[in-house]
Each structure stands twice: as C-alpha cells, then as structure tokens.
Amino acid sequence: MFRKICVILMTTFVLIALSGNAQQPQKQLNAIPANFRISDEEMRLYQMINEYREKYHLPPVPLSVSLCYVASAHVKDLFFNHPDQEPCNLYSWSDKGPWKAFCYPKDENKKNSVWDKPKEITPYKGKGYEIVYWENNPVDIDSVINFWKSVDYFNSFLMNTGKWQGNKWEAIGIGVYENYACAWFGQIPDPNGQSQPVIIKADTSAKPSAIKSATPAKPPILNSATAAMPSALNSEGKPFTYYIIVKSNVPLKDTVKLMKFFIDKGLPNVRFFSNDGKGRISVFETSKRDDAIAKLKEIKALYKDAWLLKN
C-alpha cells in the first residue's frame, strides 16, 4: 500500500513537471524583450494622436508596451520582407519572423484573423486593430498624422467615429521605421501596462534578430540629435520636395474637374499624383520645409483636411 502511494505521488510530480515544461515555450514566444524601447519619433506620433483627440474632448489612449512591440515588428517586417505583394496588402505579415505568415485579406476568415497578431506574439489577449502609412521615402511624422486625419477610414480610428463610435480604446501601440508607420488600437488594457521604460529613446535602426532577410541593416543612429534631423536628400540623392495635399483617394474620372476647381480658387500650382486608379491633389510645392509648413497653415484655413507630403 505504501509503495502504491509513493508511485502515485511520483507520477503526479512528473506530470506537473512535464506540464510546466510544456508551457514554457509559449511564455518565451509571447515575452517582450526587456530592452525593447520606442523611438522619439514614435513617441511624438503617439502624443500627436492624443493631442488631436483632446481637441475634441476625447480621452487619451494609454500607450501599450505590447501593441508598440507588435507595431515595431510589423513596420520592420514590411520594410525588410515586403509581405504586401499582390494579392496581399499592407496589413499582411511575412513568414520571416516568430509569427504565422498572413496575407490580408486573402487569409482572413472567422477563425483566422490578422487582428489576432497581438495575442500571437505578446501577452496582450485582445484583438488589435491597425492603420498603416507608407510613402516612397522615410516618413515624415507630420505627413503621417495629417494623412490619417484626412481619410475617413483612418480618422475613424483616431476619433472613435464611424464603425468605432461608442467603443473605447484602452491601448495603443505605435511603430515607425523607414518608409512605414502604423498604429495598433486595442479595446482591453495591456497587462504589461504602459511602464515608463517603453518611452525611453533607443536605436530603432537595427533590424530585430527574429526577422530574417538578406537586406543589410541601415547604419545605426548615433544620437538623438541626428535622429531628429530630417535628411536633406531623398533616396535618389535629390533634395526633398514638400507638397500640400488637399484631396486624397480621388478617382481619375474626377481629376480634371477637381483640378480646375482649385485653380479657379487661386491655387495655380495644382498637381495630381496617380496610384492604382486613384490619386492625390497637391496645390503647393517647395523644397523648403519651413515655407511648406507656413503655407500649410494658410491653406488649412480654407481646407481643414490639407496635409503635408514629403517626397
């Protein structure tokens, strides 16, 4: 009888030990590196979103360590691995990281959602909802926020309107890297909270070790001063041009009519940028950023959704 009890107890201890070992890899997969930080640019974009919400008496959205980690992983995956190739779009993920590859919208269904990425790679248990920005050159934070504000779909996330009216965001994560920026929104608080370390500046130029790519990493940013200073030249070695966009997602059939409208309003330097059957209308361009910002304030008095594009 005594021997039988000992065998039962020993078997129980072995099962408990095996159970603990089986769970450990999942904990490691969902662990956020202790040295994870967000950049000054990411912090500034986060602040700009909450400042915009504050103007309309909306509460600030808490900054989430988990969603920032998801956002950071996604913009780097987009830049290095380009999962956004047809038929996939910018919300897609490659097979080059510690996550399941996902082609959006092709792979989206009731049981398989791209919005489950936060709980796949972090301790965050809720869904995350993402908006993305891309341009040909390293992004300008002012352009990102102004573009999101100018398009109803993106603005509905920032302002809890449209589909998101009546919902409350309890968490937000920001990612900015090279040509891409994104924001992830969640409806439950982050179990990791918004601990202070996530707000400290760190070098985001290095590619995360989990993401495999043959593309070499960019040289590291040496200090915060160089990080804050925009490059004087674009990827072609030419000075940047700043455009003031007054209309986005314009169908080609409406182009001539709209361009004539703005010319008649005393804005002769009208240009149209086409992309996949739609485009943007610019009414001003300059290579001087200060001039562009000054002109933007003037034009926004007439067209509140105007925003600055750097190309």
Backbone bond lengths (Angstrom), bond angles and torsions (degrees), N, CA, C in turn:
res aa  C-N    CA-C-N  psi(-1)  N-CA   C-N-CA  omega(-1)  CA-C   N-CA-C  phi
1 M - - - 1.482 - - 1.522 110.54 -
2 F 1.351 115.55 -44.87 1.474 120.18 179.50 1.524 110.59 -62.52
3 R 1.367 115.66 -41.80 1.465 119.39 179.60 1.527 110.77 -63.80
4 K 1.331 117.09 -37.90 1.467 121.45 -179.76 1.522 111.29 -64.27
5 I 1.349 115.90 -41.10 1.474 120.02 178.46 1.520 110.31 -64.29
6 C 1.341 116.90 -40.66 1.473 121.33 179.75 1.526 110.94 -62.10
7 V 1.348 115.90 -42.01 1.471 120.48 179.54 1.521 110.42 -62.71
8 I 1.337 116.06 -43.13 1.473 120.31 179.83 1.525 110.65 -63.03
9 L 1.325 116.35 -44.78 1.463 119.83 -179.90 1.518 111.46 -63.69
10 M 1.333 116.08 -42.85 1.466 119.84 -179.66 1.531 110.72 -63.59
11 T 1.338 116.06 -41.77 1.472 120.24 178.14 1.522 110.81 -61.78
12 T 1.328 116.45 -39.49 1.477 120.62 178.97 1.514 111.13 -63.51
13 F 1.334 117.36 -44.02 1.466 121.24 179.22 1.519 111.12 -62.46
14 V 1.341 117.53 -41.07 1.470 121.55 179.37 1.522 110.55 -63.24
15 L 1.343 116.60 -43.79 1.472 120.22 179.61 1.515 111.74 -63.44
16 I 1.338 116.40 -40.61 1.470 120.37 178.32 1.525 110.07 -63.44
17 A 1.337 116.62 -43.20 1.469 120.58 -179.56 1.516 111.11 -63.88
18 L 1.364 116.41 -43.71 1.460 120.14 178.88 1.510 111.44 -64.47
19 S 1.327 115.40 -39.27 1.470 119.80 178.20 1.508 111.05 -61.60
20 G 1.336 116.99 -42.83 1.466 121.30 179.04 1.507 111.27 -63.46
21 N 1.354 117.12 -40.90 1.463 120.67 179.58 1.515 111.13 -67.96
22 A 1.327 117.78 -34.48 1.459 120.87 -178.72 1.511 111.08 -67.93
23 Q 1.322 117.21 -31.53 1.463 120.17 -177.65 1.517 112.43 -81.43
24 Q 1.316 117.35 -21.14 1.463 119.98 -172.07 1.530 114.23 -61.97
25 P 1.386 119.42 -43.36 1.458 118.89 179.52 1.521 112.66 -58.11
26 Q 1.353 117.99 -37.71 1.461 120.66 178.69 1.519 110.76 -62.57
27 K 1.340 116.78 -39.87 1.463 119.99 178.87 1.523 110.35 -65.00
28 Q 1.331 116.50 -39.70 1.465 120.16 179.44 1.515 110.58 -66.33
29 L 1.356 116.84 -39.97 1.456 120.75 -179.64 1.519 110.92 -61.83
30 N 1.339 116.76 -39.46 1.455 120.68 -176.35 1.525 113.54 -89.55
31 A 1.313 117.22 2.83 1.467 119.71 -177.23 1.526 110.14 -79.54
32 I 1.330 115.81 136.88 1.467 121.52 175.56 1.526 107.48 -91.46
33 P 1.326 118.46 130.20 1.471 120.09 -178.43 1.521 111.79 -53.56
34 A 1.323 115.77 140.28 1.470 120.56 -177.20 1.521 111.53 -63.19
35 N 1.339 117.78 -26.85 1.466 120.34 -177.58 1.533 112.70 -93.79
36 F 1.340 116.85 11.73 1.465 118.93 180.00 1.524 110.83 -67.31
37 R 1.325 116.78 132.83 1.466 123.28 178.42 1.534 108.82 -139.33
38 I 1.328 117.43 162.48 1.455 120.35 170.48 1.522 108.69 -107.81
39 S 1.332 115.92 158.99 1.460 121.37 -175.54 1.526 111.44 -85.01
40 D 1.325 115.36 169.58 1.465 120.98 175.56 1.523 110.61 -59.61
41 E 1.350 117.04 -40.76 1.465 120.82 -179.27 1.524 110.79 -63.68
42 E 1.318 116.38 -42.80 1.458 120.14 179.13 1.529 110.76 -64.08
43 M 1.323 115.79 -40.27 1.457 119.64 178.51 1.529 110.59 -65.01
44 R 1.330 116.15 -38.50 1.474 119.63 -179.60 1.532 110.79 -66.90
45 L 1.333 117.12 -40.31 1.464 120.08 178.40 1.528 110.36 -64.56
46 Y 1.326 116.49 -40.00 1.475 120.61 175.87 1.529 110.76 -59.23
47 Q 1.314 116.83 -45.63 1.467 120.68 -179.57 1.524 111.12 -64.91
48 M 1.342 117.01 -38.45 1.465 120.57 -179.60 1.528 111.07 -65.03
49 I 1.329 117.26 -37.06 1.467 120.36 177.84 1.525 110.34 -64.00
50 N 1.326 117.26 -44.56 1.467 119.68 -179.56 1.527 112.23 -70.85
51 E 1.336 117.43 -32.96 1.467 119.97 175.47 1.526 110.58 -64.70
52 Y 1.326 115.85 -39.35 1.467 121.01 177.13 1.528 110.43 -63.66
53 R 1.321 117.19 -43.69 1.463 121.19 178.09 1.531 111.25 -63.83
54 E 1.331 115.81 -39.12 1.464 120.37 -177.94 1.524 111.72 -61.42
55 K 1.338 117.48 -34.19 1.467 121.02 179.26 1.524 111.63 -59.79
56 Y 1.325 115.73 -27.34 1.467 120.57 -178.53 1.527 111.40 -109.05
57 H 1.332 114.93 22.91 1.461 122.91 174.03 1.532 112.44 60.92
58 L 1.324 115.80 33.72 1.458 120.81 174.81 1.528 109.25 -98.52
59 P 1.323 117.76 144.41 1.468 119.74 -178.10 1.523 111.12 -70.04
60 P 1.333 117.57 153.12 1.470 120.19 175.81 1.524 110.46 -66.73
61 V 1.325 116.11 150.67 1.462 121.23 176.94 1.523 108.29 -95.82
62 P 1.336 119.32 126.17 1.469 120.90 -179.22 1.523 112.03 -61.56
63 L 1.315 116.13 136.99 1.457 121.73 177.58 1.527 109.14 -73.70
64 S 1.315 116.49 129.60 1.465 122.34 -174.42 1.523 111.08 -108.10
65 V 1.326 116.43 127.16 1.457 121.22 175.82 1.532 110.02 -60.88
66 S 1.323 116.75 -46.73 1.465 121.19 -176.82 1.527 111.70 -62.98
67 L 1.337 116.72 -47.96 1.461 119.40 -177.27 1.526 111.55 -70.63
68 C 1.339 117.80 -29.99 1.470 119.75 173.57 1.522 110.20 -64.48
69 Y 1.327 116.57 -38.57 1.460 120.71 179.30 1.531 110.30 -65.61
70 V 1.328 117.19 -42.44 1.467 121.50 177.33 1.527 110.03 -62.35
71 A 1.336 116.22 -45.40 1.463 120.83 -179.49 1.526 111.30 -62.08
72 S 1.328 116.71 -43.77 1.461 121.29 179.49 1.523 111.05 -62.32
73 A 1.332 116.18 -44.11 1.466 120.09 179.00 1.524 111.09 -62.64
74 H 1.339 116.74 -38.31 1.462 119.33 -175.60 1.527 112.72 -71.48
75 V 1.342 117.76 -45.25 1.468 118.19 -178.74 1.531 111.10 -64.62
76 K 1.334 117.51 -33.93 1.466 120.08 178.14 1.529 111.05 -72.84
77 D 1.322 116.73 -35.87 1.460 120.28 175.53 1.530 110.32 -64.40
78 L 1.330 116.95 -42.01 1.466 120.99 177.73 1.527 111.03 -62.09
79 F 1.331 116.83 -42.82 1.464 120.59 -176.41 1.527 111.87 -70.92
80 F 1.318 117.47 -46.01 1.461 120.66 -173.77 1.526 113.30 -84.08
81 N 1.328 117.48 -33.22 1.469 119.97 -169.44 1.525 115.16 -117.27
82 H 1.323 117.94 -12.71 1.471 123.79 174.36 1.532 113.91 48.95
83 P 1.326 117.38 60.26 1.466 118.83 175.87 1.534 112.88 -71.58
84 D 1.342 117.50 -6.90 1.465 122.48 -175.30 1.533 112.04 -86.23
85 Q 1.325 117.52 39.45 1.458 121.32 176.66 1.522 109.17 -92.39
86 E 1.335 116.77 145.23 1.467 120.71 -179.19 1.527 110.93 -49.85
87 P 1.337 117.82 136.67 1.464 128.69 6.18 1.531 113.35 -89.63
88 C 1.338 118.24 14.16 1.465 121.60 -177.71 1.528 110.17 -90.12
89 N 1.335 117.01 154.82 1.459 119.81 179.20 1.528 111.07 -118.50
90 L 1.336 116.67 -167.08 1.463 122.08 -172.94 1.527 114.06 -64.97
91 Y 1.313 118.21 -13.29 1.465 120.63 -179.80 1.540 111.52 -89.59
92 S 1.317 116.91 7.65 1.459 122.26 -176.70 1.527 112.02 -88.51
93 W 1.339 115.36 160.62 1.468 123.24 179.10 1.520 108.94 -126.47
94 S 1.341 116.32 143.08 1.461 121.13 179.45 1.525 111.11 -80.92
95 D 1.329 115.99 -178.01 1.469 121.59 174.83 1.526 110.91 -101.00
96 K 1.333 117.59 23.23 1.464 122.03 -174.69 1.527 114.06 -102.58
97 G 1.317 118.47 17.00 1.460 120.40 -178.77 1.515 111.74 -142.31
98 P 1.342 117.89 -179.40 1.468 121.51 -179.35 1.524 111.78 -80.57
99 W 1.315 115.90 55.08 1.459 122.82 179.14 1.522 107.85 -150.77
100 K 1.319 116.73 168.95 1.458 120.76 176.91 1.528 109.03 -82.45
101 A 1.327 115.58 134.67 1.464 119.58 175.36 1.527 108.96 -60.72
102 F 1.334 115.81 145.21 1.460 119.49 -177.35 1.521 109.17 -147.11
103 C 1.325 116.21 121.79 1.469 122.13 175.67 1.520 107.50 -101.84
104 Y 1.326 116.35 111.02 1.460 120.44 -178.72 1.531 108.70 -101.45
105 P 1.339 118.97 131.37 1.476 128.12 10.80 1.536 114.20 -97.55
106 K 1.337 117.49 3.36 1.472 120.19 -174.01 1.527 113.17 -56.25
107 D 1.348 117.39 -41.78 1.468 120.81 -175.31 1.526 114.12 -87.60
108 E 1.319 117.00 -3.42 1.466 120.23 -175.50 1.531 110.90 -74.55
109 N 1.331 116.96 128.74 1.466 121.68 173.89 1.529 108.19 -155.56
110 K 1.324 117.26 -175.16 1.467 120.17 -174.46 1.522 112.97 -63.40
111 K 1.342 117.23 -31.25 1.462 120.60 -176.86 1.524 113.34 -100.75
112 N 1.313 117.36 -8.49 1.465 120.95 -173.51 1.523 108.70 -136.78
113 S 1.327 116.66 104.39 1.467 120.26 -174.04 1.515 111.50 -126.05
114 V 1.329 115.66 137.41 1.467 120.26 176.10 1.521 110.88 -64.68
115 W 1.327 116.69 -22.17 1.464 120.28 -179.14 1.536 112.37 -75.27
116 D 1.344 115.99 -2.84 1.466 120.43 175.11 1.531 112.37 -89.21
117 K 1.315 118.36 1.46 1.467 121.10 -178.31 1.531 112.59 -55.89
118 P 1.355 121.25 -40.41 1.473 119.29 179.55 1.521 113.48 -56.73
119 K 1.342 117.86 -44.15 1.466 117.92 -178.67 1.523 112.07 -78.72
120 E 1.335 116.78 -11.89 1.459 119.68 175.49 1.526 111.61 -76.93
121 I 1.339 117.39 -36.24 1.471 118.84 -172.90 1.530 114.18 -120.44
122 T 1.348 117.51 1.78 1.469 120.96 178.30 1.524 109.43 -141.21
123 P 1.336 118.82 173.84 1.472 120.92 176.44 1.527 113.30 -74.65
124 Y 1.337 118.29 -3.73 1.467 120.90 -177.57 1.529 109.14 -68.37
125 K 1.338 118.25 124.34 1.456 122.47 -171.48 1.527 114.20 -95.05
126 G 1.322 117.55 -11.28 1.456 119.51 -178.81 1.519 111.77 -93.63
127 K 1.328 115.37 174.59 1.466 120.30 174.40 1.526 108.97 -75.11
128 G 1.322 116.37 154.72 1.455 121.89 174.30 1.517 108.85 -122.25
129 Y 1.325 116.49 139.11 1.464 121.41 -176.72 1.525 108.37 -117.77
130 E 1.337 116.03 128.13 1.465 121.02 -166.33 1.523 113.11 -114.91
131 I 1.338 115.56 144.21 1.461 121.73 164.59 1.526 107.35 -121.77
132 V 1.336 116.73 144.63 1.466 122.11 -172.86 1.522 109.90 -127.97
133 Y 1.330 114.89 151.39 1.465 121.64 175.41 1.521 107.93 -132.66
134 W 1.335 116.82 141.45 1.473 121.85 176.57 1.519 109.10 -142.35
135 E 1.324 116.37 144.05 1.460 121.04 167.90 1.521 109.11 -146.07
136 N 1.339 116.37 171.80 1.467 120.42 -172.93 1.513 113.88 -66.94
137 N 1.313 117.51 -24.19 1.457 122.45 -176.08 1.522 109.85 -121.80
138 P 1.334 117.83 170.44 1.468 119.60 175.73 1.526 110.61 -49.31
139 V 1.326 116.51 132.93 1.455 120.39 -169.83 1.528 112.14 -68.62
140 D 1.310 114.48 149.76 1.454 123.26 172.75 1.534 106.45 -104.42
141 I 1.326 117.28 124.20 1.474 120.65 -173.32 1.529 111.59 -58.91
142 D 1.340 117.69 -37.75 1.468 119.72 178.32 1.525 110.73 -61.21
143 S 1.347 116.59 -38.81 1.466 120.01 178.73 1.522 111.32 -65.66
144 V 1.325 116.16 -39.01 1.469 120.81 -178.97 1.528 110.50 -59.91
145 I 1.333 116.75 -55.34 1.459 119.89 -175.69 1.527 111.29 -66.03
146 N 1.337 117.08 -37.52 1.462 119.54 -179.56 1.520 111.87 -68.70
147 F 1.327 116.69 -36.20 1.464 119.48 177.03 1.517 110.57 -67.18
148 W 1.321 117.24 -46.00 1.470 120.03 179.59 1.526 110.97 -60.59
149 K 1.318 117.24 -37.58 1.466 120.76 179.25 1.527 111.79 -69.16
150 S 1.337 116.92 -27.55 1.467 120.70 -173.28 1.528 114.01 -85.75
151 V 1.333 117.26 -13.94 1.474 121.23 -178.13 1.524 108.56 -111.13
152 D 1.321 116.90 123.72 1.469 121.72 -173.67 1.528 112.47 -53.46
153 Y 1.334 116.79 -42.50 1.465 119.82 -177.06 1.528 111.06 -59.48
154 F 1.336 116.96 -48.59 1.461 120.81 -179.54 1.529 111.27 -71.09
155 N 1.323 115.72 -39.78 1.462 120.05 -178.20 1.530 111.50 -63.21
156 S 1.338 116.49 -29.36 1.469 119.29 -179.83 1.532 111.23 -63.75
157 F 1.335 117.33 -30.33 1.463 120.70 175.52 1.528 110.24 -70.54
158 L 1.324 115.94 -45.88 1.467 120.38 -177.09 1.525 111.80 -64.13
159 M 1.338 116.54 -33.64 1.462 120.89 -170.12 1.527 114.35 -113.11
160 N 1.344 117.45 4.17 1.472 120.74 -176.70 1.530 111.25 52.69
161 T 1.336 115.37 51.70 1.461 121.20 176.40 1.523 108.81 -116.72
162 G 1.335 116.77 178.38 1.459 120.74 178.33 1.515 111.35 57.29
163 K 1.325 116.38 -128.03 1.465 122.04 -179.08 1.522 112.36 -58.03
164 W 1.347 116.73 -28.18 1.468 120.47 -173.43 1.528 112.84 -98.31
165 Q 1.312 116.58 6.72 1.463 119.51 178.77 1.537 110.09 -65.14
166 G 1.327 115.94 132.89 1.453 120.56 -178.01 1.512 113.50 89.42
167 N 1.331 117.12 -10.54 1.464 121.26 175.42 1.523 109.87 -91.31
168 K 1.304 116.09 155.19 1.455 120.71 177.99 1.519 109.34 -122.41
169 W 1.327 115.68 125.46 1.466 119.55 176.05 1.529 109.10 -79.98
170 E 1.329 115.87 126.62 1.461 121.87 178.87 1.526 112.14 -105.55
171 A 1.335 116.58 -4.58 1.460 120.00 -177.98 1.520 109.29 -160.25
172 I 1.331 116.01 147.62 1.464 121.35 175.77 1.525 108.63 -144.73
173 G 1.325 115.50 144.12 1.461 121.36 175.12 1.515 109.82 -128.65
174 I 1.323 117.30 143.07 1.460 122.71 -177.35 1.522 109.85 -121.66
175 G 1.333 116.33 137.07 1.458 121.57 173.97 1.517 110.28 -133.90
176 V 1.334 117.04 132.17 1.470 122.39 177.18 1.517 107.55 -136.53
177 Y 1.334 116.68 125.34 1.465 119.98 177.05 1.519 109.64 -154.56
178 E 1.330 116.07 121.04 1.464 122.70 177.89 1.531 110.65 50.58
179 N 1.350 118.29 -112.92 1.466 122.13 -173.39 1.526 113.84 -87.01
180 Y 1.325 118.15 -0.30 1.456 121.25 -170.26 1.530 112.38 -123.69
181 A 1.324 114.65 148.34 1.470 121.73 170.67 1.520 107.23 -143.33
182 C 1.326 116.28 147.40 1.465 118.80 176.85 1.524 109.61 -150.16
183 A 1.318 114.66 158.77 1.470 121.65 173.98 1.517 107.43 -132.77
184 W 1.329 116.21 134.47 1.466 122.88 176.94 1.526 108.87 -111.72
185 F 1.327 116.91 132.65 1.460 122.96 -178.98 1.524 109.81 -116.05
186 G 1.343 116.05 139.22 1.455 120.61 178.78 1.516 111.62 -131.05
187 Q 1.332 116.19 152.11 1.461 121.16 -176.48 1.517 113.35 -100.30
188 I 1.338 117.67 0.42 1.468 120.16 173.92 1.521 108.29 -124.14
189 P 1.337 118.58 152.67 1.468 120.30 179.16 1.527 111.24 -64.13
190 D 1.317 115.55 153.33 1.466 121.71 177.57 1.527 108.92 -79.92
191 P 1.337 118.47 125.76 1.468 119.52 177.71 1.523 112.59 -61.84
192 N 1.339 116.64 -24.49 1.467 120.56 175.94 1.523 111.88 -81.22
193 G 1.327 116.21 -9.64 1.467 120.61 179.39 1.511 112.09 69.25
194 Q 1.333 115.13 -160.57 1.462 120.94 178.11 1.519 107.85 -121.73
195 S 1.323 115.51 51.94 1.460 120.79 -175.71 1.522 111.43 -54.73
196 Q 1.309 115.93 146.76 1.460 122.86 -173.53 1.530 114.31 -53.00
197 P 1.351 119.65 -38.14 1.464 117.92 -176.64 1.513 115.36 -55.87
198 V 1.356 118.43 -26.79 1.457 118.78 -178.47 1.517 111.91 -67.36
199 I 1.328 117.83 -17.92 1.460 121.43 -175.59 1.535 111.79 -90.83
200 I 1.310 118.42 -8.27 1.461 121.46 -177.04 1.523 110.42 -76.54
201 K 1.350 116.60 141.77 1.460 122.03 -179.35 1.514 110.85 -65.52
202 A 1.332 115.64 140.60 1.459 120.22 173.32 1.507 108.77 -148.37
203 D 1.313 117.14 163.30 1.451 122.61 179.52 1.525 109.15 -72.55
204 T 1.334 117.23 114.08 1.455 120.89 179.56 1.517 111.46 -103.18
205 S 1.338 117.22 6.66 1.458 118.71 -177.56 1.512 112.31 -76.52
206 A 1.351 117.72 -23.27 1.455 120.28 -178.69 1.515 110.24 -77.69
207 K 1.328 115.93 140.26 1.450 121.13 179.38 1.515 109.87 -75.88
208 P 1.366 119.36 136.96 1.454 119.87 179.00 1.518 110.79 -62.00
209 S 1.338 116.29 141.92 1.456 120.60 -174.79 1.522 112.13 -63.82
210 A 1.344 116.71 -23.74 1.464 119.28 -177.91 1.517 112.23 -72.16
211 I 1.350 118.37 -19.91 1.455 121.49 -176.18 1.514 109.20 -95.09
212 K 1.322 117.09 120.58 1.455 121.44 -177.39 1.518 109.59 -93.70
213 S 1.313 117.25 136.33 1.451 121.27 177.19 1.509 108.87 -165.71
214 A 1.332 115.45 149.72 1.451 119.49 176.53 1.517 110.99 -81.87
215 T 1.328 117.55 -12.06 1.459 121.60 -179.05 1.521 110.39 -72.06
216 P 1.346 118.75 126.58 1.468 119.78 -179.88 1.506 111.42 -68.38
217 A 1.333 116.35 148.05 1.464 121.31 178.11 1.514 110.09 -69.71
218 K 1.324 115.98 153.66 1.460 121.43 177.24 1.521 109.89 -71.65
219 P 1.359 118.33 156.09 1.469 120.09 176.12 1.517 109.95 -58.99
220 P 1.322 119.05 144.08 1.464 121.12 -177.23 1.514 112.11 -67.49
221 I 1.344 115.39 149.31 1.460 120.83 173.63 1.521 107.84 -74.38
222 L 1.319 116.94 128.40 1.454 120.06 -173.19 1.514 112.96 -78.68
223 N 1.325 118.00 -36.32 1.457 120.14 -179.81 1.515 109.72 -158.02
224 S 1.326 116.01 171.32 1.459 119.88 -175.98 1.515 112.45 -67.20
225 A 1.339 117.75 -24.99 1.462 120.25 -179.85 1.521 110.22 -66.53
226 T 1.350 117.01 -44.73 1.457 119.08 178.75 1.513 111.23 -69.41
227 A 1.334 117.57 -30.49 1.461 120.19 179.57 1.519 111.11 -67.10
228 A 1.323 116.47 -35.41 1.461 120.34 -176.02 1.521 112.18 -79.59
229 M 1.342 118.25 -20.32 1.455 121.50 -174.96 1.521 110.41 -86.65
230 P 1.349 120.18 118.30 1.455 120.69 -179.54 1.522 110.63 -67.79
231 S 1.333 115.44 146.64 1.462 119.95 178.20 1.507 109.72 -65.47
232 A 1.354 117.67 142.95 1.463 121.82 -178.76 1.518 111.45 -80.44
233 L 1.351 117.01 -16.42 1.453 120.83 -176.59 1.518 110.51 -123.81
234 N 1.337 116.52 148.15 1.458 120.07 176.99 1.518 109.94 -86.84
235 S 1.340 117.06 -172.11 1.455 120.96 -175.04 1.526 113.01 -66.00
236 E 1.339 118.05 -17.84 1.459 122.07 177.39 1.514 112.30 -93.29
237 G 1.337 116.73 5.32 1.454 120.26 179.74 1.516 113.73 79.03
238 K 1.322 117.34 15.36 1.462 122.14 179.75 1.527 109.68 -108.66
239 P 1.348 117.49 156.62 1.474 119.48 177.87 1.528 110.62 -61.09
240 F 1.333 116.58 144.61 1.454 120.70 175.97 1.524 110.66 -63.98
241 T 1.328 114.88 147.51 1.456 121.10 171.15 1.524 107.56 -114.40
242 Y 1.327 116.11 136.17 1.464 121.72 179.26 1.528 108.65 -105.53
243 Y 1.327 115.29 127.72 1.461 121.21 -179.60 1.529 109.48 -116.34
244 I 1.317 116.41 142.27 1.457 120.42 174.35 1.525 108.15 -99.29
245 I 1.335 114.78 113.13 1.463 121.26 -177.39 1.524 109.47 -93.62
246 V 1.334 115.60 128.78 1.465 119.77 -179.97 1.540 112.11 -110.00
247 K 1.330 116.80 -17.65 1.460 121.21 177.73 1.522 109.16 -142.80
248 S 1.342 115.86 135.90 1.457 121.56 176.70 1.525 109.64 -121.19
249 N 1.326 115.90 160.51 1.470 122.43 178.36 1.528 112.04 53.88
250 V 1.322 115.31 44.33 1.471 120.95 -179.16 1.534 109.56 -85.64
251 P 1.341 119.81 124.20 1.469 121.32 175.04 1.525 110.77 -62.63
252 L 1.336 117.11 144.81 1.466 120.55 -178.17 1.530 112.31 -58.15
253 K 1.327 116.63 -33.45 1.468 119.74 -177.88 1.529 112.44 -65.58
254 D 1.355 116.35 -21.87 1.471 119.59 -178.66 1.532 112.79 -98.60
255 T 1.335 116.18 1.22 1.460 120.09 -172.33 1.523 112.88 -61.36
256 V 1.328 116.76 -55.26 1.474 121.24 -174.59 1.527 110.48 -59.71
257 K 1.319 116.29 -44.24 1.464 121.01 -179.47 1.533 111.24 -60.42
258 L 1.317 116.76 -44.81 1.460 120.55 -178.33 1.524 111.91 -71.09
259 M 1.321 117.15 -39.17 1.463 120.08 178.85 1.530 110.19 -62.74
260 K 1.331 116.08 -42.25 1.472 119.93 177.69 1.526 110.57 -63.37
261 F 1.348 116.78 -37.21 1.464 120.95 179.23 1.532 110.61 -59.15
262 F 1.319 117.11 -46.94 1.463 120.22 -177.68 1.535 112.17 -72.52
263 I 1.320 116.73 -33.46 1.473 119.47 175.64 1.525 109.84 -63.92
264 D 1.332 116.72 -43.41 1.473 121.18 178.45 1.523 112.13 -63.49
265 K 1.343 116.56 -22.39 1.465 121.04 178.90 1.533 111.93 -86.06
266 G 1.329 116.43 8.27 1.466 119.75 176.79 1.516 114.29 89.36
267 L 1.329 117.52 21.93 1.468 122.05 177.66 1.529 108.73 -117.69
268 P 1.334 116.91 85.81 1.473 120.44 -170.51 1.530 114.70 -74.21
269 N 1.347 118.11 -23.07 1.470 120.34 -174.39 1.524 111.82 -89.32
270 V 1.327 115.57 56.99 1.458 120.97 -176.60 1.533 109.98 -87.61
271 R 1.344 115.40 133.72 1.459 121.27 177.19 1.518 109.58 -134.15
272 F 1.331 114.83 152.64 1.467 120.52 179.05 1.525 108.81 -121.89
273 F 1.349 116.57 129.42 1.459 122.45 177.83 1.529 108.15 -109.44
274 S 1.333 116.17 113.75 1.463 120.79 -175.23 1.522 111.60 -91.58
275 N 1.356 114.81 145.24 1.459 120.76 177.11 1.527 109.42 -158.88
276 D 1.349 116.83 112.27 1.464 122.31 177.48 1.525 112.96 54.45
277 G 1.312 116.30 47.04 1.453 119.91 175.52 1.517 115.03 82.35
278 K 1.333 116.79 -3.20 1.455 121.39 176.66 1.529 108.20 -134.80
279 G 1.322 116.00 176.17 1.449 116.89 179.48 1.512 113.69 -170.29
280 R 1.347 114.21 -169.69 1.453 122.28 -178.72 1.522 109.20 -121.90
281 I 1.317 115.40 148.59 1.468 120.40 177.43 1.519 109.10 -110.70
282 S 1.337 115.25 123.84 1.460 122.91 177.19 1.523 109.12 -106.06
283 V 1.350 116.17 143.44 1.467 120.01 -179.84 1.528 112.09 -119.34
284 F 1.333 117.03 0.09 1.462 120.24 -179.01 1.517 108.36 -159.25
285 E 1.353 115.67 143.87 1.460 119.45 176.48 1.528 110.23 -147.19
286 T 1.323 114.78 146.57 1.459 121.00 179.39 1.525 108.70 -161.28
287 S 1.319 116.37 157.68 1.466 120.36 175.52 1.531 111.24 -91.93
288 K 1.344 116.79 -2.61 1.463 121.09 -178.19 1.530 109.90 -103.87
289 R 1.317 115.07 116.65 1.462 120.24 -175.95 1.529 112.15 -61.97
290 D 1.342 117.20 -42.23 1.464 120.32 -179.06 1.525 111.30 -60.82
291 D 1.347 116.16 -40.66 1.464 120.10 177.93 1.525 110.84 -64.69
292 A 1.326 115.51 -39.00 1.469 119.85 -179.68 1.519 111.14 -64.99
293 I 1.332 116.74 -42.98 1.464 120.52 -179.43 1.528 111.00 -65.45
294 A 1.345 116.16 -41.01 1.467 120.27 178.34 1.528 111.07 -63.48
295 K 1.336 115.81 -43.04 1.464 120.15 179.98 1.523 110.91 -68.29
296 L 1.347 116.52 -35.12 1.458 120.24 179.39 1.522 111.26 -59.91
297 K 1.343 117.11 -42.14 1.461 120.47 178.93 1.528 110.48 -60.66
298 E 1.322 116.07 -39.06 1.470 121.15 179.97 1.529 110.91 -66.73
299 I 1.334 116.35 -44.78 1.464 120.51 -176.88 1.531 111.47 -72.56
300 K 1.335 116.45 -33.77 1.459 119.18 178.96 1.526 112.31 -64.81
301 A 1.318 117.09 -22.62 1.461 119.90 175.94 1.525 110.53 -65.28
302 L 1.346 116.06 -26.41 1.464 121.04 178.64 1.524 111.84 -98.89
303 Y 1.328 115.82 -37.60 1.467 121.72 -177.17 1.527 107.74 -130.00
304 K 1.317 116.12 95.36 1.477 121.34 -169.34 1.527 113.74 -63.85
305 D 1.344 117.48 -20.35 1.456 119.76 -178.61 1.547 112.82 -91.53
306 A 1.322 117.02 6.31 1.479 119.88 179.23 1.526 109.91 -61.57
307 W 1.322 116.73 146.96 1.457 121.11 179.85 1.524 110.02 -150.22
308 L 1.323 115.40 166.89 1.470 121.99 -172.64 1.517 110.54 -102.00
309 L 1.323 116.48 127.97 1.463 122.54 174.96 1.521 109.61 -113.10
310 K 1.332 116.27 127.61 1.469 121.60 177.24 1.523 108.94 -101.98
311 N 1.331 116.60 127.31 1.472 119.61 -177.16 1.535 110.24 -138.65
